[in-house]
Amino acid sequence: MIKLVSGIVIFSFCTLAFAAPTIGGPTGLLEMPTAERLQYQEYNIGIDYLGDSQIVDSDADKSAHYYKLNIGTYDNIEMGVVGGKYPEEGVFVNMKYHVFSEQKQYPVDVAVGLENLTANEGSSLYMVASKAFQTSLTGHVGFRALFEDSVSSALMMGGEYFLNDAVSLIVDMIGDDGLYRVNMGARWFAMENLVIQSALLDGVGEHSSPRFMIGASISKFL
């Protein structure tokens, strides 16, 4: 029993310590932010490369790279910036506020956040809930409002399953312009602070435009 409890504590600590950023910046899955957030004075730096899709008919479909930086601040707030090749407006600001966490073994965490806060278009407001169903599986669900020419809302869902303490499988679904993208990938916790991830983005459905992604991030405390 003591070994089991110790294992749960160690595993929970490891999954918390390896909070990795999404492509868009905030800590989360592949595209979907989660209620997970960086601790006070914890930061992560990441870079992702997205390969060409099968149909290259717009800037959004071309190969691109994204870089991001997040830091945990006072009052359960995670602040970050994201930039890269597309879009070409510059560097955007992200913010996530951790609303609450239940006091039990497998708590429900809730967070609200803003993505691409300084963009001319494409900013979004989201709310998400995350829950660990066992030591190796977490599930996430939420909604986001996307601000472009008009305001549109969409459901977000996803999960992460740890095969062991070094490898996890990830899937998420996120809406955009009335369509939903399903992404699937894996993370390799290669070193003490290094996470390497790869994924197939938008690879499911009649209107899919598959792209591959590979990236890495480092998490540390100041």
Secondary structure, 3 states (H helix, E strand, C coil): CHHHHHHHHHHHHHHHHCCCECCCCCEECCCCECCCCCCCCEEEEEEEEECCCCCCCCHHHCCEEEEEEEEEECCCEEEEEEEECCCCCCCEEEEEEEEEECCCCCCEEEEEEEECCCCCCCEEEEEEEEEEEECCEEEEEEEEEEECCCEEEEEEEEEEEECCCCEEEEEEEEEECCEEEEEEEEEEECCCCEEEEEEEECCCCCCCCCEEEEEEEEEEEC
